[in-house]
Every structure is written in C-alpha cells, then in structure tokens.
Amino acid sequence: MTHKLVFWVVFFSVIVFSFLVRMLHIESGLPYIHYWDEPQTASTALHMLKTGDRNPHFFNYGTFLIYMNYFVDIFHYLYLMGKSETNGVYLTDINNIIINKDTGWHWTISHPSFYYWNRMVTVVFGTLTVIFTYLIANNIFKNQWLGILAAAFLGVLSYHIMLSSIIATDVPVAFLVITSIYFTLLFFDSGKTQDLTMSLVFCGLAAATKYNSAIVILLPTIVVCMQFFRKSYRFSIFWFLLLPIIPFITFLIAMPYAFLDSVEFLKDVGYEIRHYKVLGHLNHSSEPGLEHILFQFQQFYTHIGVINLVFIGIGLFSLFRYPKLILVLLIPAIYFLYMTQMTVNFHRNLIQIYPFLAILFAASFLVLHDVFKWIITKLPFFKIKLIFYTLLVMFIGQILSMAVPSLTTAVNAKMSIETRTQAILELNRLNPSSEKIVIAQELRIHKHDLNQLNSPYHVASMQEIHDCQVLTEKDMLVLLPASLKSRRNRHGAELKVGQDLLHKLEYHIIMHIGEDSPLYLDILSINPSMVVVRISKNSLYHCSQK
C-alpha cells in the first residue's frame, strides 16, 4: 500500500473504533435511567415536543443540547408513529409519551428509544471531538501521524468514552470548544474573516451549551490582538466588531428564551453560580484553590494513569519548539484555574481539557525522538531509524493497552442487562404455568419489561402484599426488592424482605437476582437486588389470623 493509503486506513480505523466503543454504551441501563442529568436534558426536550412550548423552562444548563435532542425527537416520534402495534415499540398519539413531568418521578420514560437516540447525539459529538483533536494536532505539528496519535489517545480513553454515551452537556461542549479553537488556529494562520467568524460562532454555541465554556472567547480575542501587531496580514478593525456580536447573536439563536424569559433564565443561572461557588454539592465539594487543584490532579491520575501522565508531562517540553502549542493550551489552562476556584468539584466539567492532554501525549513522541536522536549521535553504532521504530512500537503498544480494555468494557456494557429486566427473563424461565405473578410496585418495573412476561401478573404495593390483599387460593410467585432504603434513612438499617415484609406469611425464596444493591424508595435505584418468593395458599390462614 502507498503511504497515503496507509494513512487513510489508519485514520478511519481510529475514527470507526472511537465511534463503535461509544455507541456500544448507549443502551446501558435502558429502559431504566441511571444518570440524574439525562432527564434534565432529554425529558425537557420531550416535554417541548409534547406541549409545543419551545421554552424549556430550564436554564441550569444551556439549551443548545436540549434543542438538538428536540429535533432528533421529532424525527424519532414520526418514526414510532409509523410502527404497527405488533412491533412492540410504537406510538399512536404524541400524548402517549410519558415523562417525569407527567408522573412526578424524575426517572420516568415511557419510550426509552428516545433516550437511545439522544445518547447517539452525544456519541457523535464525542467522535467529532476525536476528529478535531487530529486536526488541531496536525495544524500544530504539521504531521498527520502525530495527529492520528493524539486522536487515537482520546478515542480509546475510557473516561471520554463513558461520558460520550450519556445525555449530558460535557462532551458536546468539549467538541464546541475544541472546534472554536481549531478555527481560531486557522484564523491565526490565514487572517481570513470567515475563519474568525466560524470560531466565534462555536464560541457562542459553547456558551449556549455550558455557560462556563464562554471562556473560550478569550482565544480569538487574543489572536485578533496579535494580528494587529503582525505585519503578515492586513489588519481589519471589523474583527473587533465581530468579537462580541457573533457570539452574542449565536448565543441568542441557541438560547432565545434567555432573552424572552429573562426572569427564569437569571434565576436558574444565579442558582448555578451560587451552587458552584458557595453551596457545593454534598460529597462532590472541595475547598477552592489548592485543595480543589489537588483533587482534580488526583482525578486525572485515576482516569489517565501514571504512564500516560508521564508521557503528557514529557510532551510539555515541546512548548519550546512549537509556540503555537502555547496558544492552544492557554484556554484549557485558564479554564482549569477558573474551575478550581469553585466549590463544586465534578471532574466531568474538565472533560474539555482531555483533547489537549491527548495532543501533549502525541507531542511526547517528538520530544523523546529528539532526545534519543541527540544521544545516539554520540553513539554512531546505533541507527537513527531504530529510535523511530522503537518509539513507534512503544506508543502503539500504549494505545493498544488502553484500547483493549475500553473495547471489553464497551462490549460488556452492550451485553449487560439491568437487574429488573433480568428478573423478568428469570420469571419467564421459571414458566409458572398456573401460578399468578405479583410484582412489587416499588420496583417500578418498566412497561417494556412487563410486556415480555409470558404469564399473567399483577402489580401491587408491598403494603398490599404484606396485608394479604392480593393473595388468592392458588400459590403465587412474588417479585420483591431484597432490601429497601429511603432517602430519609439511606444510611440507616435496611429493611430485609424476609424479616420485615412477609413475616406473617408462609413463603420461601426460590431465586435471588442481582448483588446487594438496595432499592431506594424515593431516589435513583441502579440494578437493585430482588428476590422471587413463592407464597403458599396456606398463607391465607395466617392472613385470616391477623
């Protein structure tokens, strides 16, 4: 193969792998929701779809991603309306979409496929971030292979993969920030107004996705000032006019109700400022300054690993050789210092720094190559080409050492089944031909799972089960949580099914599903453990004695 063909094969392999490992995660948990932030965005978009009210009435985050999901939801709604009732997943009316605003339960979603496609939006943003990481590295180093190395690092990084598969603003805003920086670099090279305009458009979109990312506008501002002192290009005063106007107009297009509903907008933004700077967030809080900085460095160590951090540290020495890299790293450095002055310490807020760490990882190849090349010139019996191939094998090996576990995790995520779905499959496997199945209402088994049951069932509260209100003359199978907690006593004693719920009845546990994860009655439950209990008809006697 020619050199060019080899490049394109490797490039597309990196991009396809990056997309696939992210896509494999997007069914995780469904039809149950495991991330608090997802309904904030996805269900808000669905509420707009159902009501026709384009005002999201939610401004704790920017609304750009909400509108993106809203448009995706429109197409998916039309797709579901075209499905027959025998398909299993269909719609007959837009009001059949049930969300949290309809039930008061934050994690309600009647048609999880909307979440599937909203997650796909984030997957696309994550994959595009990998592509633009390549473009920036190639622009800085003028070396397409170093660009691929940077893209590959980000593409296989498990933390970025995980965040690229949930409906949250972090990965989309990371894409918008890095894209703005890329067009700023083009403007730095070309002095063309259209490059500056594109950079500023993405600045506005970034701010309309996550407010703190508005910091990115500093870079085009700095570059415009630099162009003023450069003699290579004819300076245009018009650029200074574009700096505030283009981001502001773009922001209003992506967030029109920031102006039309300014009271609610200011209320939510004000809350988030106080939340991040003053109130903190339970155990996700650090003292602003040094304590917060050390916490975030610990998180980088956890998610990147010591070997990669060493490579990234070595890559910093390339700043002396590539001054443009200093320009590129300026925004993530300022952003890091800004965010570590906050009390809230969610590390996901720093995901937009990871593409630049990937670029430094690639830069370390150059630094090491130059160092070893200098050493070998003192030892003429070594060949310089040997350095290149040794480093190549070492870096490829490091990327593969990250890619293999990332792929394994993605495949496992694709194959994993939420314990409530698993419980339904186990009940079908038991195949109780004449036994009635009673399911505890508190488990909140999704309708999609209930529809898979091969036997008649009844959903009842645990109190009704305890009070024998659902018992019949026949034996029954009852699906119950193995243990319970509530928000008020989540750190207190658990309520054991066998000891507290069925002490008046004759029963025996015939199956335990899941590990020791309790069901929380009023907050999020993830893979709760359950028991399948057979209650004898003799229990009727005990019920009559109470």
C-alpha positions, 0 to 999 in steps of 0.5 A: 500500500502507498503511504497515503493509503496507509494513512487513510486506513489508519485514520478511519480505523481510529475514527470507526473504533472511537465511534463503535466503543461509544455507541456500544454504551448507549443502551446501558441501563435502558429502559431504566435511567441511571444518570440524574442529568439525562432527564434534565436534558432529554425529558425537557426536550420531550416535554417541548415536543409534547406541549409545543412550548419551545421554552424549556423552562430550564436554564441550569444548563444551556439549551443548545443540547436540549434543542438538538435532542428536540429535533432528533425527537421529532424525527424519532416520534414520526418514526414510532408513529409509523410502527404497527402495534405488533412491533412492540415499540410504537406510538399512536398519539404524541400524548402517549409519551410519558415523562417525569413531568407527567408522573412526578418521578424524575426517572420516568420514560415511557419510550426509552428509544428516545433516550437511545437516540439522544445518547447517539447525539452525544456519541457523535459529538464525542467522535467529532471531538476525536476528529478535531483533536487530529486536526488541531494536532496536525495544524500544530505539528504539521504531521498527520501521524502525530495527529492520528496519535493524539486522536487515537489517545482520546478515542480509546480513553475510557473516561471520554468514552463513558461520558460520550454515551450519556445525555449530558452537556460535557462532551458536546461542549468539549467538541464546541470548544475544541472546534472554536479553537481549531478555527481560531488556529486557522484564523491565526494562520490565514487572517481570513474573516470567515475563519474568525467568524466560524470560531466565534460562532462555536464560541457562542454555541459553547456558551449556549451549551455550558455557560462556563465554556464562554471562556473560550472567547478569550482565544480569538480575542487574543489572536485578533490582538496579535494580528494587529501587531503582525505585519503578515496580514492586513489588519481589519478593525471589523474583527473587533466588531465581530468579537462580541456580536457573533457570539452574542447573536449565536448565543441568542439563536441557541438560547432565545428564551434567555432573552424572552424569559429573562426572569427564569433564565437569571434565576436558574443561572444565579442558582448555578453560580451560587451552587458552584461557588458557595453551596457545593454539592454534598460529597462532590465539594472541595475547598477552592484553590489548592485543595480543589487543584489537588483533587482534580490532579488526583482525578486525572491520575485515576482516569489517565494513569501514571504512564500516560501522565508521564508521557503528557508531562514529557510532551510539555517540553515541546512548548519550546519548539512549537509556540503555537502549542502555547496558544492552544493550551492557554484556554484549557489552562485558564479554564482549569484555574477558573474551575478550581476556584469553585466549590463544586468539584465534578471532574466531568466539567474538565472533560474539555481539557482531555483533547489537549492532554491527548495532543501533549501525549502525541507531542511526547513522541517528538520530544523523546525522538529528539532526545534519543536522536541527540544521544545516539549521535554520540553513539554512531553504532546505533541507527537513527531509524531504530529510535523511530521504530522503537518509539513507534512500537512503544506508543502503539503498544500504549494505545493498544493497552488502553484500547483493549480494555475500553473495547471489553468494557464497551462490549460488556456494557452492550451485553449487560442487562439491568437487574429488573429486566433480568428478573423478568427473563428469570420469571419467564424461565421459571414458566409458572404455568398456573401460578399468578405473578405479583410484582412489587410496585416499588420496583417500578418495573418498566412497561417494556419489561412487563410486556415480555412476561409470558404469564399473567401478573399483577402489580401491587404495593408491598403494603398490599402484599404484606396485608394479604390483599392480593393473595388468592387460593392458588400459590403465587410467585412474588417479585420483591426488592431484597432490601429497601432504603429511603432517602430519609434513612439511606444510611440507616438499617435496611429493611430485609424482605424476609424479616420485615415484609412477609413475616406473617406469611408462609413463603420461601425464596426460590431465586435471588437476582442481582448483588446487594444493591438496595432499592431506594424508595424515593431516589435513583435505584441502579440494578437493585437486588430482588428476590422471587418468593413463592407464597403458599395458599396456606398463607391465607390462614395466617392472613385470616389470623391477623 
